[in-house]
Amino acid sequence: MKSKICLFLLFISSTFIYAQRDTLTVEKEPLFPLMKSLLKKADSLGFEFPKTYGISASMYHQKQKMDISKITVGNIILNDSDDFVNIDNSTIENTTLSTQVRTDVWVLPFLNVYGMVGRVTTFNNLRLRFNLDVPPIPGLTEGDFRTLERDQLVNINGTVLAFGTILAGGYKNVFININLSWASTSLEELDSKQKAFAAFPMIGLQTKFANIFVGGLYLDSGQENKGSFVSGAGEVTNYEVEFQSQQWNYNIGLNKSIGNWSLSIIQGFGERNSSIIEVGYRFN
């Protein structure tokens, strides 16, 4: 059986920036004149901002189960209203590991933009289940569906390019960030590109030890598995499985700065488990 996966891989690692206590010295020239003017005004009012430029490297790992929304075999669409397909007992388990590098710049005291590039490997374990005691689909035999029921483990490698923006603000030791990210993933095995979107709102607290925060992560990343097999009638039959990832999970984390260096650790939990570790450096 030939199998392949098309996925919208959301590239969300390494996109977390916080209002650090490391301030930008306004005597040094920032890149943008408007930034310089605003920083001087903000400095006179006692506000603090991160240093203008940053670079970081990170690793991201996630694991989740996905919901199957539709199965197509040949020209016949199956869903959970059919007696023949057992979607409730069919599963998709996804594991993703990625590494990436990000560069960013504060173009305004409250607005950051960034770009990223990285490598990703994702594994999808597909288990389809059918009610084989129900009369099969005309033209296909019980053996054809037993072929589809065999567990399929497919791994896909790709290169990801992404850009994003962060809106940030705070009062005293409390800060709020809204992170928006768009990504394009080039999948080598499929010779295709997929796009994705993420949003990460958070609220945090600056302490003497580190910045701590909580937030939610939204992922828009629908996926599909396509393949073909030779049926009992000797014909090549195409199939397609569409499924959706969990769109929201919750995150807790901390960010620690030592001089110009910083370390971020983020743990996601809920229907999607994820872990991120990032090391960054900021300069003027």
Contacts in CASP RR format, 6 or more apart in sequence:
PFRMAT RR
TARGET T0000
AUTHOR 0000-0000-0000
METHOD contacts of the structure
MODEL  1
MKSKICLFLLFISSTFIYAQRDTLTVEKEPLFPLMKSLLKKADSLGFEFP
KTYGISASMYHQKQKMDISKITVGNIILNDSDDFVNIDNSTIENTTLSTQ
VRTDVWVLPFLNVYGMVGRVTTFNNLRLRFNLDVPPIPGLTEGDFRTLER
DQLVNINGTVLAFGTILAGGYKNVFININLSWASTSLEELDSKQKAFAAF
PMIGLQTKFANIFVGGLYLDSGQENKGSFVSGAGEVTNYEVEFQSQQWNY
NIGLNKSIGNWSLSIIQGFGERNSSIIEVGYRFN
1 147 0 8 1.000
1 148 0 8 1.000
1 150 0 8 1.000
1 152 0 8 1.000
1 227 0 8 1.000
1 228 0 8 1.000
1 229 0 8 1.000
2 227 0 8 1.000
2 228 0 8 1.000
2 229 0 8 1.000
3 126 0 8 1.000
3 152 0 8 1.000
3 154 0 8 1.000
3 225 0 8 1.000
3 226 0 8 1.000
3 227 0 8 1.000
4 154 0 8 1.000
4 189 0 8 1.000
4 190 0 8 1.000
4 225 0 8 1.000
4 226 0 8 1.000
4 227 0 8 1.000
5 122 0 8 1.000
5 124 0 8 1.000
5 154 0 8 1.000
5 156 0 8 1.000
5 190 0 8 1.000
5 223 0 8 1.000
5 224 0 8 1.000
5 225 0 8 1.000
5 226 0 8 1.000
6 187 0 8 1.000
6 190 0 8 1.000
6 192 0 8 1.000
6 194 0 8 1.000
6 223 0 8 1.000
6 224 0 8 1.000
6 225 0 8 1.000
6 226 0 8 1.000
7 122 0 8 1.000
7 124 0 8 1.000
7 156 0 8 1.000
7 185 0 8 1.000
7 187 0 8 1.000
7 194 0 8 1.000
7 221 0 8 1.000
7 222 0 8 1.000
7 223 0 8 1.000
7 224 0 8 1.000
8 185 0 8 1.000
8 194 0 8 1.000
8 195 0 8 1.000
8 196 0 8 1.000
8 220 0 8 1.000
8 221 0 8 1.000
8 222 0 8 1.000
8 223 0 8 1.000
9 96 0 8 1.000
9 120 0 8 1.000
9 122 0 8 1.000
9 160 0 8 1.000
9 183 0 8 1.000
9 185 0 8 1.000
9 194 0 8 1.000
9 196 0 8 1.000
9 221 0 8 1.000
10 181 0 8 1.000
10 183 0 8 1.000
10 196 0 8 1.000
10 197 0 8 1.000
10 198 0 8 1.000
10 219 0 8 1.000
10 220 0 8 1.000
10 221 0 8 1.000
10 245 0 8 1.000
11 98 0 8 1.000
11 100 0 8 1.000
11 116 0 8 1.000
11 118 0 8 1.000
11 120 0 8 1.000
11 160 0 8 1.000
11 162 0 8 1.000
11 181 0 8 1.000
11 183 0 8 1.000
11 185 0 8 1.000
11 196 0 8 1.000
11 198 0 8 1.000
12 60 0 8 1.000
12 181 0 8 1.000
12 183 0 8 1.000
12 198 0 8 1.000
12 200 0 8 1.000
12 217 0 8 1.000
12 219 0 8 1.000
13 58 0 8 1.000
13 59 0 8 1.000
13 60 0 8 1.000
13 98 0 8 1.000
13 100 0 8 1.000
13 276 0 8 1.000
13 278 0 8 1.000
14 56 0 8 1.000
14 57 0 8 1.000
14 58 0 8 1.000
14 60 0 8 1.000
14 100 0 8 1.000
14 101 0 8 1.000
14 102 0 8 1.000
14 116 0 8 1.000
14 276 0 8 1.000
14 278 0 8 1.000
15 102 0 8 1.000
15 114 0 8 1.000
15 116 0 8 1.000
15 162 0 8 1.000
15 164 0 8 1.000
15 166 0 8 1.000
15 179 0 8 1.000
15 181 0 8 1.000
15 198 0 8 1.000
15 200 0 8 1.000
16 177 0 8 1.000
16 179 0 8 1.000
16 200 0 8 1.000
16 202 0 8 1.000
16 255 0 8 1.000
16 264 0 8 1.000
16 266 0 8 1.000
16 276 0 8 1.000
16 278 0 8 1.000
17 50 0 8 1.000
17 104 0 8 1.000
17 112 0 8 1.000
17 114 0 8 1.000
17 166 0 8 1.000
17 168 0 8 1.000
17 177 0 8 1.000
17 179 0 8 1.000
18 50 0 8 1.000
18 168 0 8 1.000
18 175 0 8 1.000
18 177 0 8 1.000
18 204 0 8 1.000
18 211 0 8 1.000
18 213 0 8 1.000
18 255 0 8 1.000
18 264 0 8 1.000
19 48 0 8 1.000
19 49 0 8 1.000
19 50 0 8 1.000
19 168 0 8 1.000
19 169 0 8 1.000
19 170 0 8 1.000
19 175 0 8 1.000
19 177 0 8 1.000
19 206 0 8 1.000
19 211 0 8 1.000
20 50 0 8 1.000
20 51 0 8 1.000
20 211 0 8 1.000
20 255 0 8 1.000
20 257 0 8 1.000
20 262 0 8 1.000
20 282 0 8 1.000
21 48 0 8 1.000
21 206 0 8 1.000
21 257 0 8 1.000
22 50 0 8 1.000
22 51 0 8 1.000
22 257 0 8 1.000
22 259 0 8 1.000
22 260 0 8 1.000
22 282 0 8 1.000
23 48 0 8 1.000
23 49 0 8 1.000
23 51 0 8 1.000
24 30 0 8 1.000
24 39 0 8 1.000
24 49 0 8 1.000
24 50 0 8 1.000
24 51 0 8 1.000
24 52 0 8 1.000
24 284 0 8 1.000
25 284 0 8 1.000
26 36 0 8 1.000
26 39 0 8 1.000
26 40 0 8 1.000
26 43 0 8 1.000
28 284 0 8 1.000
29 36 0 8 1.000
30 36 0 8 1.000
30 39 0 8 1.000
30 52 0 8 1.000
30 284 0 8 1.000
31 52 0 8 1.000
31 53 0 8 1.000
31 105 0 8 1.000
32 107 0 8 1.000
32 108 0 8 1.000
34 108 0 8 1.000
35 52 0 8 1.000
35 106 0 8 1.000
35 107 0 8 1.000
35 108 0 8 1.000
35 109 0 8 1.000
38 108 0 8 1.000
38 109 0 8 1.000
39 49 0 8 1.000
39 109 0 8 1.000
42 49 0 8 1.000
42 109 0 8 1.000
47 109 0 8 1.000
49 106 0 8 1.000
49 109 0 8 1.000
50 106 0 8 1.000
50 282 0 8 1.000
51 260 0 8 1.000
51 282 0 8 1.000
51 283 0 8 1.000
51 284 0 8 1.000
52 105 0 8 1.000
52 106 0 8 1.000
52 283 0 8 1.000
52 284 0 8 1.000
53 103 0 8 1.000
53 104 0 8 1.000
53 105 0 8 1.000
53 282 0 8 1.000
53 283 0 8 1.000
53 284 0 8 1.000
54 103 0 8 1.000
54 104 0 8 1.000
54 105 0 8 1.000
54 280 0 8 1.000
54 281 0 8 1.000
54 282 0 8 1.000
54 283 0 8 1.000
55 101 0 8 1.000
55 102 0 8 1.000
55 103 0 8 1.000
55 104 0 8 1.000
55 280 0 8 1.000
55 281 0 8 1.000
56 101 0 8 1.000
56 102 0 8 1.000
56 104 0 8 1.000
56 262 0 8 1.000
56 278 0 8 1.000
56 279 0 8 1.000
56 280 0 8 1.000
56 281 0 8 1.000
57 99 0 8 1.000
57 100 0 8 1.000
57 101 0 8 1.000
57 102 0 8 1.000
57 278 0 8 1.000
57 279 0 8 1.000
57 280 0 8 1.000
58 99 0 8 1.000
58 100 0 8 1.000
58 102 0 8 1.000
58 264 0 8 1.000
58 276 0 8 1.000
58 277 0 8 1.000
58 278 0 8 1.000
58 279 0 8 1.000
59 97 0 8 1.000
59 98 0 8 1.000
59 99 0 8 1.000
59 276 0 8 1.000
59 277 0 8 1.000
59 278 0 8 1.000
60 96 0 8 1.000
60 97 0 8 1.000
60 98 0 8 1.000
60 99 0 8 1.000
60 100 0 8 1.000
60 274 0 8 1.000
60 275 0 8 1.000
60 276 0 8 1.000
61 95 0 8 1.000
61 96 0 8 1.000
61 97 0 8 1.000
61 274 0 8 1.000
61 275 0 8 1.000
61 276 0 8 1.000
62 94 0 8 1.000
62 95 0 8 1.000
62 96 0 8 1.000
62 272 0 8 1.000
62 273 0 8 1.000
62 274 0 8 1.000
62 275 0 8 1.000
63 93 0 8 1.000
63 94 0 8 1.000
63 95 0 8 1.000
63 96 0 8 1.000
63 272 0 8 1.000
63 273 0 8 1.000
63 274 0 8 1.000
64 93 0 8 1.000
64 94 0 8 1.000
64 245 0 8 1.000
64 246 0 8 1.000
64 271 0 8 1.000
64 272 0 8 1.000
64 273 0 8 1.000
65 91 0 8 1.000
65 92 0 8 1.000
65 93 0 8 1.000
65 94 0 8 1.000
65 246 0 8 1.000
65 271 0 8 1.000
66 91 0 8 1.000
66 92 0 8 1.000
66 93 0 8 1.000
66 94 0 8 1.000
66 223 0 8 1.000
66 243 0 8 1.000
66 244 0 8 1.000
66 245 0 8 1.000
66 246 0 8 1.000
67 92 0 8 1.000
67 243 0 8 1.000
67 244 0 8 1.000
68 87 0 8 1.000
68 90 0 8 1.000
68 91 0 8 1.000
68 92 0 8 1.000
68 241 0 8 1.000
68 242 0 8 1.000
68 243 0 8 1.000
69 79 0 8 1.000
69 242 0 8 1.000
69 243 0 8 1.000
69 244 0 8 1.000
70 77 0 8 1.000
70 78 0 8 1.000
70 79 0 8 1.000
70 240 0 8 1.000
70 241 0 8 1.000
70 242 0 8 1.000
71 77 0 8 1.000
71 78 0 8 1.000
71 79 0 8 1.000
71 85 0 8 1.000
71 87 0 8 1.000
71 90 0 8 1.000
71 128 0 8 1.000
71 239 0 8 1.000
71 240 0 8 1.000
71 241 0 8 1.000
71 242 0 8 1.000
72 78 0 8 1.000
72 238 0 8 1.000
72 239 0 8 1.000
72 240 0 8 1.000
72 241 0 8 1.000
72 242 0 8 1.000
73 137 0 8 1.000
73 140 0 8 1.000
73 148 0 8 1.000
73 237 0 8 1.000
73 239 0 8 1.000
74 237 0 8 1.000
74 238 0 8 1.000
74 239 0 8 1.000
76 137 0 8 1.000
78 84 0 8 1.000
78 85 0 8 1.000
79 85 0 8 1.000
79 87 0 8 1.000
80 87 0 8 1.000
80 88 0 8 1.000
83 131 0 8 1.000
83 134 0 8 1.000
84 130 0 8 1.000
84 131 0 8 1.000
84 134 0 8 1.000
84 135 0 8 1.000
84 136 0 8 1.000
84 137 0 8 1.000
85 130 0 8 1.000
85 131 0 8 1.000
86 129 0 8 1.000
86 130 0 8 1.000
86 131 0 8 1.000
89 129 0 8 1.000
90 127 0 8 1.000
90 128 0 8 1.000
90 129 0 8 1.000
91 125 0 8 1.000
91 126 0 8 1.000
91 127 0 8 1.000
92 124 0 8 1.000
92 125 0 8 1.000
92 126 0 8 1.000
92 127 0 8 1.000
92 223 0 8 1.000
92 225 0 8 1.000
92 241 0 8 1.000
92 243 0 8 1.000
93 124 0 8 1.000
93 125 0 8 1.000
94 122 0 8 1.000
94 123 0 8 1.000
94 124 0 8 1.000
94 125 0 8 1.000
94 223 0 8 1.000
94 245 0 8 1.000
95 122 0 8 1.000
95 123 0 8 1.000
96 120 0 8 1.000
96 121 0 8 1.000
96 122 0 8 1.000
96 123 0 8 1.000
97 120 0 8 1.000
97 121 0 8 1.000
97 122 0 8 1.000
98 118 0 8 1.000
98 119 0 8 1.000
98 120 0 8 1.000
98 121 0 8 1.000
98 160 0 8 1.000
99 118 0 8 1.000
99 119 0 8 1.000
100 116 0 8 1.000
100 117 0 8 1.000
100 118 0 8 1.000
100 119 0 8 1.000
100 160 0 8 1.000
101 116 0 8 1.000
101 117 0 8 1.000
101 118 0 8 1.000
102 114 0 8 1.000
102 115 0 8 1.000
102 116 0 8 1.000
103 114 0 8 1.000
103 115 0 8 1.000
103 116 0 8 1.000
104 112 0 8 1.000
104 113 0 8 1.000
104 114 0 8 1.000
104 115 0 8 1.000
105 112 0 8 1.000
105 113 0 8 1.000
105 114 0 8 1.000
106 112 0 8 1.000
107 113 0 8 1.000
110 167 0 8 1.000
110 168 0 8 1.000
110 169 0 8 1.000
111 165 0 8 1.000
111 166 0 8 1.000
111 167 0 8 1.000
111 168 0 8 1.000
112 165 0 8 1.000
112 166 0 8 1.000
112 168 0 8 1.000
113 163 0 8 1.000
113 164 0 8 1.000
113 165 0 8 1.000
113 166 0 8 1.000
114 163 0 8 1.000
114 164 0 8 1.000
114 165 0 8 1.000
114 166 0 8 1.000
115 162 0 8 1.000
115 163 0 8 1.000
115 164 0 8 1.000
116 160 0 8 1.000
116 161 0 8 1.000
116 162 0 8 1.000
116 163 0 8 1.000
116 183 0 8 1.000
117 159 0 8 1.000
117 160 0 8 1.000
117 161 0 8 1.000
117 162 0 8 1.000
118 159 0 8 1.000
118 160 0 8 1.000
118 161 0 8 1.000
119 157 0 8 1.000
119 158 0 8 1.000
119 159 0 8 1.000
119 160 0 8 1.000
120 157 0 8 1.000
120 158 0 8 1.000
120 159 0 8 1.000
120 160 0 8 1.000
120 185 0 8 1.000
121 155 0 8 1.000
121 156 0 8 1.000
121 157 0 8 1.000
121 158 0 8 1.000
122 155 0 8 1.000
122 156 0 8 1.000
123 153 0 8 1.000
123 154 0 8 1.000
123 155 0 8 1.000
124 152 0 8 1.000
124 153 0 8 1.000
124 154 0 8 1.000
124 155 0 8 1.000
124 156 0 8 1.000
124 223 0 8 1.000
124 225 0 8 1.000
125 151 0 8 1.000
125 152 0 8 1.000
125 153 0 8 1.000
126 151 0 8 1.000
126 152 0 8 1.000
126 153 0 8 1.000
126 154 0 8 1.000
126 225 0 8 1.000
126 241 0 8 1.000
127 149 0 8 1.000
127 151 0 8 1.000
127 152 0 8 1.000
128 148 0 8 1.000
128 149 0 8 1.000
128 241 0 8 1.000
129 149 0 8 1.000
130 145 0 8 1.000
130 148 0 8 1.000
130 149 0 8 1.000
132 142 0 8 1.000
132 145 0 8 1.000
132 146 0 8 1.000
136 142 0 8 1.000
136 144 0 8 1.000
136 145 0 8 1.000
139 231 0 8 1.000
139 233 0 8 1.000
140 231 0 8 1.000
140 232 0 8 1.000
140 233 0 8 1.000
140 237 0 8 1.000
141 231 0 8 1.000
141 232 0 8 1.000
141 233 0 8 1.000
143 232 0 8 1.000
144 229 0 8 1.000
144 231 0 8 1.000
144 232 0 8 1.000
144 237 0 8 1.000
147 229 0 8 1.000
148 229 0 8 1.000
148 239 0 8 1.000
152 225 0 8 1.000
154 225 0 8 1.000
156 187 0 8 1.000
156 188 0 8 1.000
156 189 0 8 1.000
156 190 0 8 1.000
157 187 0 8 1.000
157 188 0 8 1.000
157 189 0 8 1.000
158 185 0 8 1.000
158 186 0 8 1.000
158 187 0 8 1.000
158 188 0 8 1.000
159 185 0 8 1.000
159 186 0 8 1.000
159 188 0 8 1.000
160 183 0 8 1.000
160 184 0 8 1.000
160 185 0 8 1.000
160 186 0 8 1.000
161 183 0 8 1.000
161 184 0 8 1.000
161 186 0 8 1.000
162 181 0 8 1.000
162 182 0 8 1.000
162 183 0 8 1.000
162 184 0 8 1.000
163 181 0 8 1.000
163 182 0 8 1.000
164 179 0 8 1.000
164 180 0 8 1.000
164 181 0 8 1.000
164 182 0 8 1.000
165 179 0 8 1.000
165 180 0 8 1.000
166 177 0 8 1.000
166 178 0 8 1.000
166 179 0 8 1.000
166 180 0 8 1.000
167 177 0 8 1.000
167 178 0 8 1.000
168 175 0 8 1.000
168 176 0 8 1.000
168 177 0 8 1.000
168 178 0 8 1.000
169 175 0 8 1.000
169 176 0 8 1.000
169 177 0 8 1.000
170 176 0 8 1.000
173 205 0 8 1.000
173 206 0 8 1.000
173 207 0 8 1.000
174 203 0 8 1.000
174 204 0 8 1.000
174 205 0 8 1.000
174 206 0 8 1.000
175 203 0 8 1.000
175 204 0 8 1.000
175 205 0 8 1.000
175 206 0 8 1.000
175 211 0 8 1.000
175 213 0 8 1.000
176 201 0 8 1.000
176 202 0 8 1.000
176 203 0 8 1.000
176 204 0 8 1.000
177 200 0 8 1.000
177 201 0 8 1.000
177 202 0 8 1.000
177 213 0 8 1.000
178 199 0 8 1.000
178 200 0 8 1.000
178 201 0 8 1.000
178 202 0 8 1.000
179 198 0 8 1.000
179 199 0 8 1.000
179 200 0 8 1.000
179 201 0 8 1.000
179 202 0 8 1.000
180 197 0 8 1.000
180 198 0 8 1.000
180 199 0 8 1.000
181 197 0 8 1.000
181 198 0 8 1.000
181 199 0 8 1.000
181 200 0 8 1.000
182 195 0 8 1.000
182 196 0 8 1.000
182 197 0 8 1.000
183 195 0 8 1.000
183 196 0 8 1.000
183 197 0 8 1.000
183 198 0 8 1.000
184 193 0 8 1.000
184 194 0 8 1.000
184 195 0 8 1.000
185 193 0 8 1.000
185 194 0 8 1.000
185 195 0 8 1.000
185 196 0 8 1.000
186 192 0 8 1.000
186 193 0 8 1.000
187 193 0 8 1.000
187 194 0 8 1.000
196 219 0 8 1.000
196 220 0 8 1.000
196 221 0 8 1.000
197 220 0 8 1.000
198 217 0 8 1.000
198 218 0 8 1.000
198 219 0 8 1.000
198 220 0 8 1.000
199 217 0 8 1.000
199 218 0 8 1.000
200 215 0 8 1.000
200 216 0 8 1.000
200 217 0 8 1.000
200 218 0 8 1.000
200 251 0 8 1.000
201 215 0 8 1.000
201 216 0 8 1.000
202 213 0 8 1.000
202 214 0 8 1.000
202 215 0 8 1.000
202 216 0 8 1.000
202 251 0 8 1.000
203 213 0 8 1.000
203 214 0 8 1.000
203 215 0 8 1.000
204 211 0 8 1.000
204 212 0 8 1.000
204 213 0 8 1.000
204 214 0 8 1.000
205 211 0 8 1.000
205 212 0 8 1.000
205 213 0 8 1.000
209 256 0 8 1.000
210 254 0 8 1.000
210 255 0 8 1.000
210 256 0 8 1.000
210 257 0 8 1.000
211 254 0 8 1.000
211 255 0 8 1.000
211 256 0 8 1.000
211 257 0 8 1.000
212 252 0 8 1.000
212 253 0 8 1.000
212 254 0 8 1.000
213 252 0 8 1.000
213 253 0 8 1.000
213 254 0 8 1.000
213 255 0 8 1.000
214 250 0 8 1.000
214 251 0 8 1.000
214 252 0 8 1.000
214 253 0 8 1.000
215 250 0 8 1.000
215 251 0 8 1.000
215 252 0 8 1.000
216 248 0 8 1.000
216 249 0 8 1.000
216 250 0 8 1.000
216 251 0 8 1.000
217 248 0 8 1.000
217 249 0 8 1.000
217 250 0 8 1.000
217 251 0 8 1.000
217 268 0 8 1.000
217 272 0 8 1.000
217 274 0 8 1.000
218 247 0 8 1.000
218 248 0 8 1.000
219 245 0 8 1.000
219 246 0 8 1.000
219 247 0 8 1.000
219 248 0 8 1.000
219 272 0 8 1.000
220 247 0 8 1.000
221 245 0 8 1.000
222 242 0 8 1.000
222 243 0 8 1.000
222 244 0 8 1.000
222 245 0 8 1.000
223 242 0 8 1.000
223 243 0 8 1.000
223 244 0 8 1.000
223 245 0 8 1.000
224 240 0 8 1.000
224 241 0 8 1.000
224 242 0 8 1.000
224 243 0 8 1.000
225 240 0 8 1.000
225 241 0 8 1.000
225 243 0 8 1.000
226 238 0 8 1.000
226 239 0 8 1.000
226 240 0 8 1.000
226 241 0 8 1.000
227 238 0 8 1.000
227 239 0 8 1.000
227 240 0 8 1.000
228 236 0 8 1.000
228 237 0 8 1.000
228 238 0 8 1.000
228 239 0 8 1.000
229 236 0 8 1.000
229 237 0 8 1.000
229 239 0 8 1.000
230 236 0 8 1.000
230 237 0 8 1.000
231 237 0 8 1.000
245 272 0 8 1.000
246 270 0 8 1.000
246 271 0 8 1.000
246 272 0 8 1.000
248 271 0 8 1.000
249 268 0 8 1.000
249 269 0 8 1.000
249 270 0 8 1.000
249 271 0 8 1.000
249 272 0 8 1.000
249 273 0 8 1.000
249 274 0 8 1.000
250 268 0 8 1.000
250 269 0 8 1.000
250 270 0 8 1.000
251 266 0 8 1.000
251 267 0 8 1.000
251 268 0 8 1.000
251 269 0 8 1.000
251 274 0 8 1.000
252 266 0 8 1.000
252 267 0 8 1.000
252 268 0 8 1.000
252 269 0 8 1.000
253 264 0 8 1.000
253 265 0 8 1.000
253 266 0 8 1.000
253 267 0 8 1.000
254 264 0 8 1.000
254 265 0 8 1.000
255 262 0 8 1.000
255 263 0 8 1.000
255 264 0 8 1.000
256 262 0 8 1.000
256 263 0 8 1.000
256 264 0 8 1.000
260 281 0 8 1.000
260 282 0 8 1.000
260 283 0 8 1.000
261 279 0 8 1.000
261 280 0 8 1.000
261 281 0 8 1.000
262 279 0 8 1.000
262 280 0 8 1.000
262 281 0 8 1.000
262 282 0 8 1.000
263 277 0 8 1.000
263 278 0 8 1.000
263 279 0 8 1.000
263 280 0 8 1.000
264 276 0 8 1.000
264 277 0 8 1.000
264 278 0 8 1.000
264 280 0 8 1.000
265 276 0 8 1.000
265 277 0 8 1.000
265 278 0 8 1.000
266 274 0 8 1.000
266 275 0 8 1.000
266 276 0 8 1.000
266 277 0 8 1.000
266 278 0 8 1.000
267 274 0 8 1.000
267 275 0 8 1.000
267 276 0 8 1.000
268 274 0 8 1.000
268 275 0 8 1.000
END
